[in-house]
């Protein structure tokens, strides 16, 4: 069996990269997690982003108005 390693480096002095690192470290199997992300990217699966709080407030306002 031939295994290829591709290390990922995080600059933990950068707040954005630190957040990525901390999120990734919550996984029990980092390698499998990254492979699933790559697979989803290959399949064109989009990630749903959470609705911003201001958008929720605006939606509630419009629903109450109607």
N, C-alpha and C positions, 0 to 999 in steps of 0.2 A: 504494500500500500504506500502510495506517495502522497505526502501531505505538504501543502504549500501554506506558509504563514504570511499574513499581511498585517503587520502591527498598525494600530491606530494610536495616534498621539493626541493628547488633550493638553492645551495650555491652561492650567487651572488658575492662572492669574487673570485670564480673560473671563469675565462673568458669564458670557454666553456659552463658552466652551465648558466652564465649570458646571453650569446647569445641565448640559448634555452629558457630561461625565457622571454627575450624580444620578441622573435618570437612568443611564445605562447600567450603573452599578447596583441598581435595585433588582436586576435580573439575576437569576441563579446561574444561567448559562449564557455568558456574553457572546460567545461565538455563534450559538444557535440564534440568538436574538438578531445579530447583525445579518446572518444569512436569511432570516425571514424578512427583514427589511429590504434586502437586495431582491429577494423573490417577488415581494409585493411591487417593487419598482419595475421589475421586468414585466410583470403582468399588468402594469398600468393602474394598479389599485390606488385610488386617491384617499388621502387621510382627511377625515372630517375634523374641522377646527371648531373649538368651542365658540359659542356666540358670545360676543362681548357684552358686558353688563349694560352698556348704553343702548345696544341694539335691543336687548330684552325689555328695557324700560320703554323704549319707543314703541315696540310691538304691543306691550300691555296698554299703553296710552291709546293707540289706534283702535285696539279691540274694545276698550271702554267707550270710545267716541262713537263707534258704530253701533 
